[in-house]
Amino acid sequence: MFDNLSEKLGGILDRLTGRGSLSEADVDAAMREVRRALLEADVSLEVVRSFIDKVREQAVGATVVKSVTPGQMVVKIVHDELVAMLGSDGQTIDFNAVPPVAIMMVGLQGSGKTTTTAKLARRLTQRDKRKVLMASLDVYRPAAMEQLAVLGRDLDIQTLPIVAGQKPPQIARRAMEAGKLGGYDVVLLDTAGRTTLDEEMMSEAAEIKATANPHEVLLVVDSLTGQDAVNLARSFDERVGLTGIVLTRVDGDGRGGAALSMRAVTGKPIKLIGTGEKTDALEDFHPSRIAGRILGMGDVVSLVEKAAANIDAEKAARVAEKMRKGQFDLSDMREQLLQMANMGGISGLMGMMPGIAKMKNQIANAGLDDKVLKRQVAVIDSMTRQERKNPDVLKASRKKRIAAGAGLKVEEVNKLLKMHRNMADMMKAMGSGKRGPMAGIAQAMGFGGGGGMPSPEQLKALQEKMPGGAGGMPALPKDLPGGLRGGLPNLPGLTGISGKPNLPGLGGFPGLGKKK
């Protein structure tokens, strides 16, 4: 979502970073460009003004002028102010109330309330092990209640039975009674929306709130709405009283300004973001991580959390062991490719990697997208078991057969085999711990002694070595699951945060090393 803004800010700040010292004129010129970039990204004028004033005030100070790398200091100031604009500490949904805790979802029609209700229910059931009841209060939109019932059946989560002719406040009362009688921890109330703000919707929402007395009132906003989203949040807050905001379609091609403005204007925290169509595509909103992504610093912590949630640690450990012994075959590579697809594909992972924003054009030219993963898996699927185990037997005739089976050219097969060979060689070099360029990375990534991804302490040490100092890599969150505290599951193939990432099947981006 923040691609355009990220690109522009990256260019402006890069020009500052190369300078030995900064004059007031340099800072002023940069701030003018930052202001333009934020306005183009749809951030509201009042927010931009206060942001620029705060950054300029700190950037012109003596700390910057005397600093060894003033440009990097300015990047840090911009990063810190972005975090402050988004809300310094990320807030999650509060369940500190007598069960059943009522959560009311409000917003305009088409903003994604029903889907978000189902996503939140799935998250609370699977991750937090809470008993959830969903209730649709939308009696106006055709089949709205059936939509929630179908989502509930798919996810195996209870929905309130539909009773024809009831008004929304009556349904809310019935939902709360059913929640108490059924011993539910959470009751999610999916209210009706309209295409625009109107008095009828507001008074109905206020009436539902009075009836159900919800602990949380979450405004669901489509992040593509732009400036209007801020007025929407203001109106709902005045009439109904909000406790938080959920941004949907964050994976869309929006300019991101709504997200940056809403927290600053309404003072209400953004608690969750919807990152895709599937019911598992819901994430907590972490201001510092989003600011890191905007400034192209990557989001290593989210990447690690995603890996922990999607990767089978035992399977990964087995593959890592095989890699150490130099026995990394094509079946293992297929496993890696599928795990990457589960973690959000190439585009999803790249957005979280430090420094990738600056390589966007090169990556696009190299034709790297999620279809690459599918094609590579198709090639491996077209091989026999023996061929996967021992790629050396693949001669011309076999390659022709495999290419035909996958519906691709022989060149694609050769490319895949070359990538596999590169990966196997690299893993062997890392595993053997020989002195050389790989040894340092191997040690940092846990290949040296005992395996596993770096522990929080190692990540911290890595962070200090990264360019940009403290702004280079975000700190590990306080609420990181206990299982990840002592070290993270092994991610073979996702290692190599040195210069450019190394993802399985991509062999360290051939041809991306040269600067144009």
CORPE-V126469 format. One record per residue. N is the residue number from 1. RES is the residue in one small letter. PHI is phi in whole degrees, -180 to 180 (* if undefined). BURIAL is + if it has 9 or more other C-alpha atoms within 8 Angstrom, else -. Layout:
{{N/RES/PHI/BURIAL} {N/RES/PHI/BURIAL}}
//
This chain:
{{1/m/*/+} {2/f/-94/+} {3/d/-53/-} {4/n/-63/+} {5/l/-63/+} {6/s/-60/+} {7/e/-63/+} {8/k/-67/+} {9/l/-63/+} {10/g/-58/+} {11/g/-64/-} {12/i/-64/+} {13/l/-72/+} {14/d/-61/+} {15/r/-66/-} {16/l/-75/+} {17/t/-63/+} {18/g/-76/-} {19/r/-83/+} {20/g/-78/-} {21/s/-144/+} {22/l/-116/+} {23/s/-94/-} {24/e/-62/-} {25/a/-64/-} {26/d/-60/+} {27/v/-63/+} {28/d/-61/+} {29/a/-63/-} {30/a/-64/+} {31/m/-65/+} {32/r/-62/-} {33/e/-69/+} {34/v/-62/+} {35/r/-59/+} {36/r/-63/-} {37/a/-62/+} {38/l/-68/+} {39/l/-66/+} {40/e/-65/-} {41/a/-82/+} {42/d/78/+} {43/v/-79/+} {44/s/-69/+} {45/l/-57/-} {46/e/-63/-} {47/v/-68/+} {48/v/-61/+} {49/r/-57/+} {50/s/-67/-} {51/f/-64/+} {52/i/-62/+} {53/d/-60/-} {54/k/-66/+} {55/v/-65/+} {56/r/-62/+} {57/e/-56/-} {58/q/-79/+} {59/a/-71/+} {60/v/-86/+} {61/g/-64/-} {62/a/-64/-} {63/t/-56/-} {64/v/-73/+} {65/v/-61/+} {66/k/-86/-} {67/s/-67/-} {68/v/-66/-} {69/t/-122/+} {70/p/-59/+} {71/g/-58/+} {72/q/-66/+} {73/m/-64/+} {74/v/-65/+} {75/v/-58/+} {76/k/-64/+} {77/i/-62/+} {78/v/-61/+} {79/h/-60/+} {80/d/-63/-} {81/e/-71/+} {82/l/-62/+} {83/v/-61/+} {84/a/-63/+} {85/m/-66/+} {86/l/-82/+} {87/g/104/+} {88/s/-52/+} {89/d/-113/-} {90/g/-66/+} {91/q/-114/-} {92/t/-106/-} {93/i/-69/-} {94/d/-94/-} {95/f/-110/-} {96/n/-80/-} {97/a/-155/-} {98/v/-70/-} {99/p/-68/-} {100/p/-75/+} {101/v/-80/+} {102/a/-88/+} {103/i/-121/+} {104/m/-104/+} {105/m/-102/+} {106/v/-124/+} {107/g/151/+} {108/l/-77/+} {109/q/-65/+} {110/g/86/-} {111/s/-83/+} {112/g/102/+} {113/k/-64/+} {114/t/-65/+} {115/t/-63/+} {116/t/-65/+} {117/t/-59/+} {118/a/-66/+} {119/k/-62/+} {120/l/-66/+} {121/a/-62/+} {122/r/-61/+} {123/r/-63/+} {124/l/-66/+} {125/t/-73/+} {126/q/-80/-} {127/r/-87/-} {128/d/-98/-} {129/k/54/-} {130/r/-106/+} {131/k/-89/+} {132/v/-118/+} {133/l/-119/+} {134/m/-104/+} {135/a/-134/+} {136/s/-94/+} {137/l/-107/+} {138/d/-91/+} {139/v/-94/+} {140/y/-100/-} {141/r/-78/-} {142/p/-57/-} {143/a/63/-} {144/a/-65/+} {145/m/-68/+} {146/e/-64/-} {147/q/-59/+} {148/l/-67/+} {149/a/-63/+} {150/v/-65/-} {151/l/-61/+} {152/g/-63/+} {153/r/-63/+} {154/d/-61/-} {155/l/-95/-} {156/d/61/-} {157/i/-124/+} {158/q/-67/+} {159/t/-120/+} {160/l/-67/+} {161/p/-57/-} {162/i/-81/-} {163/v/-119/-} {164/a/-65/-} {165/g/90/-} {166/q/-80/-} {167/k/-86/-} {168/p/-50/+} {169/p/-61/+} {170/q/-66/-} {171/i/-65/+} {172/a/-61/+} {173/r/-63/+} {174/r/-64/-} {175/a/-63/+} {176/m/-68/+} {177/e/-65/-} {178/a/-63/+} {179/g/-63/+} {180/k/-69/+} {181/l/-66/-} {182/g/-87/-} {183/g/67/-} {184/y/-82/+} {185/d/-84/+} {186/v/-136/+} {187/v/-118/+} {188/l/-100/+} {189/l/-105/+} {190/d/-95/+} {191/t/-86/+} {192/a/-81/+} {193/g/-119/+} {194/r/-128/+} {195/t/-71/-} {196/t/-136/-} {197/l/-66/+} {198/d/-144/-} {199/e/-63/-} {200/e/-61/-} {201/m/-64/+} {202/m/-64/+} {203/s/-69/+} {204/e/-66/+} {205/a/-63/+} {206/a/-65/+} {207/e/-66/+} {208/i/-62/+} {209/k/-63/+} {210/a/-64/-} {211/t/-74/+} {212/a/-90/+} {213/n/47/-} {214/p/-68/+} {215/h/-77/+} {216/e/-129/+} {217/v/-119/+} {218/l/-105/+} {219/l/-89/+} {220/v/-94/+} {221/v/-125/+} {222/d/-75/+} {223/s/-68/+} {224/l/-87/+} {225/t/-66/+} {226/g/80/+} {227/q/-58/+} {228/d/-62/-} {229/a/-60/+} {230/v/-68/+} {231/n/-63/-} {232/l/-60/+} {233/a/-63/+} {234/r/-61/+} {235/s/-61/-} {236/f/-63/+} {237/d/-67/+} {238/e/-67/-} {239/r/-87/+} {240/v/-107/+} {241/g/87/-} {242/l/-96/+} {243/t/-112/+} {244/g/-174/+} {245/i/-128/+} {246/v/-118/+} {247/l/-97/+} {248/t/-105/+} {249/r/54/+} {250/v/-69/+} {251/d/-81/-} {252/g/-74/-} {253/d/-96/-} {254/g/-79/+} {255/r/-95/+} {256/g/83/+} {257/g/-64/+} {258/a/-58/+} {259/a/-63/+} {260/l/-72/+} {261/s/-83/+} {262/m/-60/+} {263/r/-64/+} {264/a/-66/+} {265/v/-80/-} {266/t/-91/+} {267/g/76/-} {268/k/-93/+} {269/p/-73/+} {270/i/-83/+} {271/k/-98/+} {272/l/-139/+} {273/i/-131/+} {274/g/-91/+} {275/t/-111/+} {276/g/173/+} {277/e/-81/-} {278/k/-70/-} {279/t/-74/+} {280/d/-99/-} {281/a/-88/+} {282/l/-138/+} {283/e/-129/-} {284/d/-68/+} {285/f/-95/+} {286/h/-112/-} {287/p/-52/+} {288/s/-67/+} {289/r/-71/+} {290/i/-65/+} {291/a/-61/+} {292/g/-62/+} {293/r/-66/+} {294/i/-62/+} {295/l/-90/+} {296/g/71/+} {297/m/-86/+} {298/g/80/+} {299/d/-147/+} {300/v/-65/+} {301/v/-64/+} {302/s/-64/+} {303/l/-60/+} {304/v/-67/+} {305/e/-63/-} {306/k/-60/+} {307/a/-62/+} {308/a/-63/+} {309/a/-76/-} {310/n/-104/+} {311/i/-106/+} {312/d/-75/-} {313/a/-61/+} {314/e/-64/-} {315/k/-60/-} {316/a/-63/+} {317/a/-66/+} {318/r/-63/-} {319/v/-63/+} {320/a/-61/+} {321/e/-63/-} {322/k/-63/+} {323/m/-62/+} {324/r/-58/+} {325/k/-85/-} {326/g/75/+} {327/q/-110/-} {328/f/-80/+} {329/d/-99/+} {330/l/-70/+} {331/s/-65/+} {332/d/-64/+} {333/m/-65/+} {334/r/-62/+} {335/e/-57/-} {336/q/-63/+} {337/l/-62/+} {338/l/-67/+} {339/q/-64/+} {340/m/-63/+} {341/a/-61/+} {342/n/-65/-} {343/m/-85/+} {344/g/111/+} {345/g/69/+} {346/i/-61/+} {347/s/-63/+} {348/g/-62/+} {349/l/-74/+} {350/m/-65/-} {351/g/-60/+} {352/m/-96/+} {353/m/-93/+} {354/p/-58/+} {355/g/81/+} {356/i/-72/+} {357/a/-53/+} {358/k/-75/+} {359/m/-104/-} {360/k/-52/-} {361/n/-66/-} {362/q/-62/-} {363/i/-64/+} {364/a/-61/+} {365/n/-65/-} {366/a/-77/-} {367/g/71/-} {368/l/-90/+} {369/d/-145/+} {370/d/-67/+} {371/k/-67/-} {372/v/-57/-} {373/l/-60/+} {374/k/-63/-} {375/r/-65/+} {376/q/-68/+} {377/v/-64/+} {378/a/-62/+} {379/v/-63/+} {380/i/-66/+} {381/d/-65/-} {382/s/-83/+} {383/m/-95/+} {384/t/-80/-} {385/r/-60/-} {386/q/-65/-} {387/e/-66/+} {388/r/-68/+} {389/k/-72/+} {390/n/-134/-} {391/p/-62/+} {392/d/-64/-} {393/v/-77/-} {394/l/-77/+} {395/k/-102/-} {396/a/-51/-} {397/s/-65/-} {398/r/-66/-} {399/k/-62/+} {400/k/-61/+} {401/r/-62/-} {402/i/-65/+} {403/a/-61/+} {404/a/-64/+} {405/g/-64/+} {406/a/-92/+} {407/g/71/-} {408/l/-130/-} {409/k/-91/+} {410/v/-61/+} {411/e/-58/-} {412/e/-62/+} {413/v/-65/+} {414/n/-62/+} {415/k/-60/-} {416/l/-62/+} {417/l/-64/+} {418/k/-66/-} {419/m/-63/+} {420/h/-61/+} {421/r/-63/-} {422/n/-60/+} {423/m/-63/+} {424/a/-62/+} {425/d/-64/+} {426/m/-64/+} {427/m/-63/+} {428/k/-64/+} {429/a/-63/+} {430/m/-69/+} {431/g/-67/+} {432/s/-75/-} {433/g/66/+} {434/k/-65/-} {435/r/-66/-} {436/g/156/-} {437/p/-59/-} {438/m/-79/+} {439/a/-61/+} {440/g/-62/-} {441/i/-65/+} {442/a/-56/+} {443/q/-68/+} {444/a/-62/+} {445/m/-88/+} {446/g/91/+} {447/f/-79/+} {448/g/-68/+} {449/g/-139/-} {450/g/91/-} {451/g/76/+} {452/g/90/+} {453/m/-72/+} {454/p/-61/+} {455/s/-77/+} {456/p/-53/+} {457/e/-65/-} {458/q/-65/+} {459/l/-61/+} {460/k/-64/+} {461/a/-64/-} {462/l/-64/+} {463/q/-61/+} {464/e/-66/+} {465/k/-78/-} {466/m/-72/+} {467/p/-61/-} {468/g/94/+} {469/g/56/+} {470/a/-62/+} {471/g/-78/+} {472/g/-69/+} {473/m/-146/+} {474/p/-69/+} {475/a/-74/-} {476/l/-70/-} {477/p/-71/-} {478/k/-65/-} {479/d/-92/-} {480/l/-64/-} {481/p/-53/-} {482/g/-53/-} {483/g/-63/-} {484/l/-97/+} {485/r/-64/+} {486/g/-85/-} {487/g/134/+} {488/l/-103/+} {489/p/-60/+} {490/n/-67/+} {491/l/-119/+} {492/p/-57/+} {493/g/95/+} {494/l/-97/+} {495/t/-90/+} {496/g/102/+} {497/i/-86/-} {498/s/-105/-} {499/g/80/-} {500/k/-139/+} {501/p/-73/+} {502/n/-129/+} {503/l/-105/+} {504/p/-58/+} {505/g/84/+} {506/l/-111/+} {507/g/47/+} {508/g/67/-} {509/f/51/-} {510/p/-58/-} {511/g/83/-} {512/l/-99/+} {513/g/-75/-} {514/k/-78/-} {515/k/-85/-} {516/k/-88/-}}
//
